């Protein structure tokens, strides 16, 4: 049985997983300082993680989300996103956003299946902000695709 738990300040975030989603450790550390980190746990192992940050008043952002490579394509990412949506509503947010690379085809499909809609493109984001090129699915990652979803706040 998988559980999703909020990591408290005295617990260490799974940096190895977080760096799978974003290889810029400085950015990941900024997200951790300003956001809330949640882990998906099964049998005393961390199999997934996400960081939720307040982007602006009323808007939350999933700043990082990753599933252990050995556990991908099992629906864990979907459960993490659903949890982030519910958590954002419980915290009183009216919108949630997420960004991903133009080369992240699977992630783009998943986010849209979870109700996110395309919002904007930040051209050359990854080439401007990362020292090393990122390649996925045979595509160089250059642009950030931003997606958003309206929420019904419960908080």
Buried (B, 14 or more C-beta within 10 A) or exposed (E): EBEBEEBEEEEEBBEEBBBBBBEBEEBBEBBBEEBBBBBBBBEEEBBBBBBBBBBEEEBBBBBBBBBBEEBBEBEBBBBBBBBBBEBBBEBEBBBBBBBBBBBBEEBBEBBEEBBBEEBEBBEEBBEEEBEEEBEBEEEBBBBBBBBBBEBEEEE
